[in-house]
Amino acid sequence: MTNRIRRHGDGAPRVVIAGGGVAALEGVLALRALAGEAVTVEVLAAEQEFVYAPLSVAVPFLAGEVRRFPLGELVAAAGGMLRPGRVLSVDNARHAVLSDAGEVHYDALLLALGAISKPAFDGVLTFGGPGDAEPLADLLHMLVTGSARRLSFVLPPAPTRHLPLYELALETRNYLTDRGAHEIGITIVTPESSPLSRFGPHAGDELVQLLADRKILLVTSAEVAGYGAGELLLSDGRSLPADHVIAMARLEGQPLPGIQCDAQGFVPVDDHCHVVGVDDVYAAGDMTTFPIRHGGIAAQQADAAVDAILSALGLPIEPVPFKPVLRSQLLTGMVPRYLRLDAAGAGHSLTTEAPWWPPAKIVGRYLTPFLERKLGLARTDPPAGAESRDRVLEWLPERGWTPI
């Protein structure tokens, strides 16, 4: 654990959160839930909107939509204050964040700036989120009406998001089958020894069977070096035929002056998400070196960081270290599947009934019920027997806030 935070100024301690995504909002909500008015919470973000991005994989198949919400209103409803600005550097000696809108001082700083999506290969369609839904929809139309017969989905070896690749392949198979394009072959090429191998040797067993049932060829332990002349070129010298290729985006960190990072720009943190080598600074989400990039994981990191911050500020809170549990709803084009696994590979894999409640796409202890209640999203009651499931979600005390 870190030492006691050195206060800089009078009044309530100031916690600054840099970023406007899942980890940032979860951090605001956790601070308010655990500390009430004992701290001030300020969010410094360049974004104007909070984008609920997980459903972007469903948009090309006309099966979902990307939800966008005004970030300032969300932050205010969560109990914080938004200061627009792009973070430029951190001066830890002065406990200050420099942005293009000026300087912000902090007692504790939570960095949640995310990562940058970049194409992994030339000449292929890259999928990195909501902005890539329309080109994928155009490709699907081309496959149904054209002469192409071989489609490959590629997971790059660099840091990337794993689960959407399998969702895209499964949804594509269902989409093409519904439109009579049964003859198009679909292949997944991944450097993993098996799907989701980071979560243990048995994590992907059911996923392998599901892919086989949908007649999707899975090529594992294969790194793609490039694409050209209708062939995927593998690093071991082999090649695979492919008329079209869809690759997940490669993720890059965002080096921040004043903060230590690795060669790829990602920030190393300890078990309490404290940034290595810097006092009173924490980090959560895609910008950290943790290898699984997933919204629910980002929220768990934010919760661990908030625990550590409040404990270091002297509040009577026992900080709980970050122990990742992957809870994900896997879109398949048919009945969704639910995946719950911890880092040791224990849990439920690809069940049709969610092992947690509510069965959200991104599970945040505070964020999920916040979005349900404050944005008018349908709030559902747990079914009979749900007491045996993960009841990981909590809610803020009512403060008279109204839905946006």
Secondary structure, DSSP 8 states (H G I E B T S, - for coil): --------SSSS-EEEEE-SSHHHHHHHHHHHHHHGGGSEEEEEES-SEEEE-GGGGTGGGTS---EEEEHHHHHHHHT-EEEE--EEEEETTTTEEEETTEEEE-SEEEE----EEE-SSTTSEEE-SGGGHHHHHHHHHHHHHSS--EEEEE--SSS---HHHHHHHHHHHHHHHHTT-TT-EEEEE-SSSSTTGGG-TTTTHHHHHHHHHTTEEEE-S--EEEEETTEEEETTS-EEE-SEEEEE-EEE----TTS---TTS-B-B-TT-BBTTSTTEEE-STTBS-S---HHHHHHHHHHHHHHHHHHTT-S--------EEEEEE--SSS-EEEEEETTS-EEEEESS-SBSS--SS--TTHHHHHHHHS--------TTGGGSB---------S----
